[in-house]
Amino acid sequence: MRIVAAPDSFKGTIGAAAAAAALAAGWRDARPADEVICVPLADGGEGTLEVLAASDAAARWHEAEVSGPGRQRIAARWLELPGRTHVIELASAAGLTLLPDPDPLGAHTAGVGELIGHALDAQAGRIVVGLGGSATTDGGTGVLAALGARFLDAAGRDLRRGGGPLAGLAAADLTGLRPPPPGGVTCLTDVRAPLLGPTGAAAIYGPQKGAAPAQVTVLEGGLARLAAVLGGQPDMPGAGAAGGTGYGLAAAWGARLAAGSAEIGRIAGLESALAGADLVITGEGQYDATSATGKVVGAVCAAAGRAGVPVAVVAGRIAGATEPGVGRSIALADLAGGAAAAMADPERWLRVAGGVLTDGVVTGDLSGIAGS
């Protein structure tokens, strides 16, 4: 039998590559003659670069010192794929984990723009930006300012960095903005949120970045000012990704927004791996109602459906019913006797889950999985 292990990372506990390897090891423990292919995946957030690096031996790492989302300078890496495609992970320069204390009004994306500038200096033919895990709600103005744009108040003065000052935005000067690379810019989004409104960047994700209700109101007003100045399509799915960075790069730099999980699956070769497969095992830290909306598990289920391959899901925790395309699902918390035990040793319990999935499998018959 041919099995594909294609999980996301289990956030905060184990990366996608290690998770895939553990699932594969568990399956091989029980069925050593089977072929198990590992295709670790991501959705554009943290871990995206590692997944893409693992998918191509010719990938090259670059590193530069850039501005963090606060006041500190940080070392951040980006990845160059064959064909002069440079991939930048927003979280590496503006991620929530880089701030000692949340700063919802002042956190900015300038370091991401600096990384993009370094990629342009390195003759990037195409730029891909993974928008996930951000600490920011600045509408991508930090990125654009680092690339030469100016955001001005009513007196013609440059605004301070961050989402809070955008409430005083009066005009944008894009004449000094560096042009995008010849192959264009693609932003990988892990959400479909618009820029504004009750399901937008400030209302939904601001509180996750430490914003109190009054600060959410300030951030919403600033993003509305930005939309009035830049125009574009603030209602497009994914415009609210990374605190509106998806919107800013699309409106001012012509970036294309794409579902990160599907795009990374394409780059990593998921469809070719599924060709002729008997089963695909995917998973994430928590499986819930959002898993089918832009996340890795949803993308794998969609690709498996097109290929006619049964799907099994392994997650740290399962909240609610699984999608119709999912055959069997296993929660590591159930195997380990609790979430804390599962999180303390995810590699062990993923390996156990890989073995459990072989229960009832007869050569050429997946009724023990697909039908359970």
C-alpha positions in Angstrom: 0.0 0.0 0.0 1.0 3.6 -0.6 0.4 6.1 2.3 0.9 9.8 2.3 1.6 11.7 5.6 0.7 15.3 4.9 0.1 17.2 8.2 0.4 20.8 9.2 2.5 21.7 12.2 0.9 21.1 15.6 1.4 24.7 16.7 3.7 25.2 19.7 4.5 21.5 20.0 6.0 20.0 16.8 6.7 21.1 13.3 5.1 19.7 10.2 8.1 17.7 9.0 8.6 16.0 12.4 4.9 15.3 12.7 4.9 13.7 9.2 7.9 11.6 10.1 6.3 10.4 13.4 3.1 9.4 11.7 5.1 7.6 9.0 7.2 5.8 11.6 4.1 4.6 13.5 2.6 3.3 10.3 5.8 1.5 9.3 6.1 0.0 12.8 2.9 -1.9 12.1 3.3 -2.4 8.3 7.0 -2.2 7.3 6.3 -3.3 3.7 4.1 -0.3 2.9 5.4 2.8 1.1 4.9 5.9 3.2 5.6 9.3 1.7 6.0 12.4 3.8 4.7 15.7 2.5 4.8 18.2 5.4 2.6 21.2 4.7 1.8 24.7 6.0 -0.7 27.4 5.4 1.5 30.5 5.0 2.1 31.0 8.8 5.0 29.9 10.9 6.8 26.9 9.6 6.1 27.7 6.0 9.8 28.2 5.1 10.9 24.9 6.7 8.2 23.1 4.8 9.2 24.6 1.5 12.9 24.0 2.2 12.2 20.3 2.9 10.4 20.1 -0.4 13.3 21.2 -2.6 16.9 20.3 -2.0 18.0 23.2 -4.2 16.4 25.8 -1.9 18.8 28.4 -0.4 18.6 30.2 2.9 19.3 33.9 3.3 19.5 36.0 6.5 19.5 39.7 7.4 19.1 41.9 10.4 15.8 43.8 10.2 13.4 45.7 12.4 11.2 43.6 14.6 7.5 44.4 15.2 8.5 46.5 18.2 11.7 48.5 18.7 14.3 45.7 18.6 16.4 44.6 15.7 16.2 40.9 14.9 17.9 38.3 12.7 15.4 36.9 10.2 15.7 34.4 7.4 14.0 33.9 4.0 14.2 31.2 1.4 15.2 31.3 -2.3 13.6 28.5 -4.4 14.8 27.6 -7.9 13.7 30.1 -10.6 14.6 33.1 -8.4 11.4 32.8 -6.3 12.1 34.3 -2.9 9.7 33.3 0.0 9.3 35.5 3.1 7.5 34.5 6.2 5.9 37.5 7.8 6.0 35.9 11.2 9.8 35.8 11.0 10.0 39.6 11.2 6.6 40.7 12.5 5.3 37.7 14.4 3.5 37.8 17.7 6.1 35.6 19.4 8.7 38.3 18.7 7.1 40.8 21.1 7.9 40.5 24.8 4.6 42.3 25.5 1.7 42.8 23.0 1.6 46.3 21.4 -1.6 46.3 19.3 -1.4 50.0 18.3 2.3 50.2 17.8 3.3 46.8 16.3 4.4 47.2 12.7 5.5 45.2 9.6 8.6 47.3 8.7 10.9 44.4 9.0 9.0 42.4 6.5 9.4 45.2 4.0 13.1 45.3 4.8 13.4 41.5 4.1 11.5 42.1 0.8 14.0 44.8 0.0 16.9 42.5 0.5 15.2 39.9 -1.7 14.8 42.6 -4.4 18.5 43.5 -4.0 19.3 39.8 -4.6 17.5 39.9 -8.0 14.3 38.1 -6.9 12.2 37.3 -10.0 9.1 36.6 -7.9 8.3 37.2 -4.2 6.0 35.0 -2.1 5.0 36.3 1.3 3.4 34.0 3.9 0.9 36.0 6.0 0.3 34.3 9.3 1.1 34.7 13.0 1.4 38.5 12.9 1.6 40.8 15.9 0.4 43.7 13.8 -2.7 45.5 12.5 -1.0 48.2 10.4 -2.6 47.3 7.0 0.9 46.5 5.6 1.9 50.2 5.8 5.2 49.1 7.6 6.0 46.9 4.6 5.2 49.6 2.1 7.0 52.3 4.0 10.2 50.2 4.2 9.9 49.9 0.4 9.7 53.6 -0.2 6.0 54.6 0.3 5.0 57.5 2.6 1.9 57.7 4.8 1.1 61.2 5.7 -1.0 63.1 8.2 -3.0 66.3 7.4 0.1 68.4 7.9 2.1 66.3 5.4 4.2 64.6 8.1 5.1 61.0 8.0 3.0 58.9 10.4 4.6 56.9 13.1 4.7 53.1 12.6 1.9 50.9 13.7 -1.9 50.5 13.3 -2.8 53.1 15.9 -1.4 56.2 14.0 -3.4 55.3 10.9 -6.4 57.0 12.5 -4.7 60.2 11.4 -3.9 59.2 7.9 -4.6 61.8 5.3 -2.7 60.8 2.2 -0.2 58.3 0.8 2.7 59.1 -1.5 3.6 56.0 -3.5 6.0 57.7 -6.0 9.1 56.4 -4.2 7.7 52.8 -3.8 10.1 50.2 -5.3 8.5 48.3 -8.1 7.6 44.7 -7.6 9.7 42.0 -9.2 9.0 41.0 -12.8 7.3 37.8 -11.8 5.0 39.6 -9.4 4.1 39.1 -5.7 1.9 36.4 -4.2 0.6 36.6 -0.6 -0.3 33.3 1.0 -3.2 33.8 3.4 -4.4 31.4 6.1 -7.7 33.2 6.6 -10.4 34.6 4.3 -11.3 37.7 6.4 -12.0 41.0 4.7 -10.1 44.1 5.9 -13.0 45.8 7.7 -16.2 45.0 9.6 -17.2 42.5 12.3 -15.3 39.7 10.6 -12.3 41.9 9.6 -8.7 42.3 10.7 -9.2 44.4 13.8 -12.5 43.0 15.1 -11.6 39.3 14.9 -7.8 39.2 15.2 -7.1 42.4 17.2 -8.0 40.9 20.5 -5.7 37.9 19.8 -2.9 40.5 19.6 -3.7 42.1 22.9 -6.1 44.8 21.7 -8.8 46.0 24.2 -12.2 46.9 22.9 -11.3 50.6 22.7 -8.1 49.8 20.8 -10.0 47.6 18.4 -12.1 50.7 17.6 -9.0 52.7 16.9 -7.5 50.0 14.7 -10.7 49.6 12.7 -10.8 53.4 12.2 -7.2 53.4 11.0 -7.8 50.6 8.5 -10.9 52.4 7.2 -8.8 55.5 6.6 -6.2 53.4 4.8 -8.9 51.9 2.6 -10.2 55.3 1.8 -6.8 56.5 0.8 -5.5 53.4 -1.2 -8.8 52.2 -2.7 -8.5 48.7 -4.0 -10.6 45.8 -2.8 -10.8 45.8 1.1 -13.7 43.3 0.9 -11.7 40.6 -1.0 -11.2 37.3 0.9 -7.8 37.4 2.7 -7.6 41.2 2.7 -7.6 41.1 6.5 -4.8 38.6 6.7 -1.9 39.6 9.0 -3.7 42.7 10.3 -4.6 43.9 6.8 -1.1 43.3 5.2 -2.8 41.3 2.5 -4.9 44.3 1.6 -2.0 46.8 1.7 0.2 44.7 -0.6 -2.6 44.1 -3.0 -3.8 47.7 -3.2 -0.5 49.4 -3.4 1.8 46.8 -4.9 -0.4 44.6 -7.0 0.0 41.5 -5.0 -2.1 38.5 -5.7 -3.8 36.9 -2.6 -3.9 33.1 -2.6 -5.0 30.4 -0.1 -1.7 29.5 1.5 -2.4 25.8 2.2 -3.4 25.1 -1.4 -0.4 27.1 -2.9 2.1 25.4 -0.6 0.6 22.0 -1.4 1.1 22.8 -5.0 4.7 23.8 -4.5 5.4 20.8 -2.2 4.0 18.3 -4.8 0.9 17.1 -2.9 -1.1 16.2 -6.0 1.7 14.1 -7.4 2.2 12.3 -4.1 -1.6 11.5 -4.0 -1.5 9.9 -7.4 -2.0 6.2 -6.8 -2.1 6.6 -3.0 -4.3 4.4 -0.9 -4.6 6.8 2.0 -3.6 10.3 3.1 -3.1 11.2 6.7 -3.3 14.8 7.6 -3.6 16.8 10.8 -3.1 19.9 12.9 -3.1 21.0 16.6 -6.8 21.4 16.8 -9.4 20.3 14.3 -12.6 22.3 14.4 -15.1 24.1 12.2 -12.4 26.4 10.8 -10.2 23.6 9.5 -12.0 23.5 6.2 -11.7 27.3 5.6 -8.2 27.9 4.3 -6.2 25.5 6.5 -4.0 22.6 5.6 -6.5 19.9 6.6 -9.2 21.4 4.3 -6.8 21.7 1.4 -5.6 18.1 1.8 -9.2 16.9 1.9 -10.0 18.8 -1.2 -7.0 17.5 -3.1 -7.7 13.9 -1.9 -11.3 14.2 -3.0 -10.1 15.1 -6.5 -7.7 12.2 -6.5 -10.2 9.7 -5.0 -8.0 9.0 -2.0 -9.4 8.3 1.5 -8.5 10.7 4.3 -7.6 10.2 7.9 -7.1 13.1 10.4 -4.9 13.1 13.4 -5.2 16.2 15.6 -4.1 17.2 19.1 -7.7 17.9 19.9 -10.9 17.4 17.9 -13.7 19.9 18.5 -16.9 19.0 16.7 -17.8 16.8 13.8 -15.3 16.1 11.0 -15.9 17.0 7.4 -17.8 14.5 5.2 -14.6 13.6 3.3 -12.8 12.5 6.5 -12.9 8.7 7.1 -11.3 8.2 10.5 -10.1 10.8 13.0 -7.9 10.4 16.1 -7.3 13.0 18.8 -3.9 12.7 20.5 -5.4 14.0 23.7 -7.6 10.9 23.8 -4.6 8.5 23.1 -2.4 10.2 25.8 -5.1 10.5 28.4 -5.2 14.3 28.3 -4.1 17.4 26.3 -1.2 18.2 28.6 0.3 14.7 28.2 -0.1 14.8 24.4 1.5 18.3 24.2 4.4 17.2 26.4 5.4 14.4 23.9 3.7 14.9 20.6 6.2 12.9 18.6 5.4 9.8 20.7 1.7 10.1 20.4 1.8 10.9 16.7 3.8 7.7 16.3 1.1 5.8 18.3 -1.6 7.4 16.1 0.2 6.2 13.0 0.1 2.7 14.3 -3.5 2.9 15.4 -4.6 3.9 11.9 -3.3 0.6 10.6 -5.8 -1.3 12.7 -8.2 -3.4 10.6 -6.3 -2.7 7.4 -6.1 -5.6 5.1 -3.9 -5.4 2.0 -5.8 -3.5 -0.7 -8.8 -2.8 1.7 -9.1 0.4 3.7 -12.4 -0.4 5.2 -10.9 -0.2 8.6 -10.1 3.5 8.1 -12.2 4.9 5.4 -15.4 3.3 6.7 -14.9 4.1 10.4 
